[in-house]
Amino acid sequence: MDGSAAVPQVLEVGARDAQALVMDGAFLLDVREPEEWAVGHAPGAVHVRLGELGARVGEVPMERDVVVVCRSGGRSLVAATALVARGWRALNLAGGMQAWRDAGLDVVTDNGAAGVVA
């Protein structure tokens, strides 16, 4: 052993499976930047940008599965890995909000209007 900590394995889930998990009670965590969130996000998602996740991790419920999303899946993988390492059941939405949009799923703004993925 070289003494380095093992990187936790994070499961990835597609957009339609992510939506089904959320409909069954999973917590949808969007870790994008505020300007990305403002123009469009998945309905029911909770916004905690990646740079604030450490300070706001208490807002993420441990008793539920957590589906983490960003624009394309990179930042959300970082966030999901950090959550799994701390005991959460977190999954990465493969392809991020781009995959969500491409699957034909709703993208909305805070006022409920149709949104876009920036």
N, C-alpha and C positions, 0 to 999 in steps of 0.2 A: 504494500500500500504506500502511496506517495503522500498521504495525509490530506489530500484535497477532498473537499466535500463533493458528493455525487450530485449532479444536476437532476432535479426531479423530472420525471416524465410527465408531459402534459398531453392529454388527449385532445385531438382536434375534431371539430364537428362542422358539418356543412350548414349552409344557411337554413334550409328547410328543417333539418334536425334541430338546429338551434331554436328556431321558432317553436317547434313542438315542445322542446324542453321548457322554454319560457312559458308557454301556455299551460304546462303541467306544474308551474311553480318555481322554475329556476329564476335566478336574479340575473338580469342582463346589464352588464357593466361596460360602459363606453369610455375608453381611455384616451380619446382624441383631444385635440386642442379646442379651446372654446369657439374659435371661428369655424372649425369643421362641424362641431356640434350644432351651432346656430343655424346653418343652412340646411341641415337635415340629419335625422337620426331615426333609429328604430323606435316604434311606439313602445312605451313602457320602460325604455332604457333609463339607467341612472348614469349621470355624467360625473366622473372623477378623472381628471386628466392624469396621465401617467406620472407626471412630475409631482403630483400631489398625493399619489396613492399611499405612500408610506405614512404620511401625516393623517390621512383620512380613512385608513384601512378599517377602522372601527365602524364605518358606515356600510361595510360589506358584510352581509349576514353569513355566519359560519354554518348555520344549520340548513342551508339550501345550496344546491348546485349553483355555481356561478359561471355564466357564459360571458367571456371577455371579448370585446370587439374593438377594432380600430378601423383605419381606412382599408388596409390590405392584409393585415394579419401579423405584421412584425412587432409592433408595439404591444399588441394584445398578447402575443406569445411571451414577451418579457414580463408583462403584468401577471399573466396566468402562472408562469413559472414561479414568480415571487410569492404568489398566493398559495400555491401548492406546497412550496417549501415551508410555509408558515401554518400549514394545516387545513387550508380550504380545499374543497372539492371544486376546482376550477378547470374549465375547458376553454380552448382557444377557438374562436370562430374563424375557420380557414377561409382566407380570401377577404375577410373583413366586411365592411359595409359595401364594398364593391360587389362581393358575392351576394350579399343580402339583396341589393338592388337588382343584380342580374337574374336572381331567382324570382323576380317579380313581386317581392315583398314590399310592404309599405315603408316609405321614408317620409317623415313628417318634421315640421318645425315645432317650436314650443307652443305656438298658437293653433296647432292642428292642421295647418295648411300643408299641401304637398311640398316635400323637401327634395333636395338633391344631395348627392354624395360628392363632396369637394376633395 
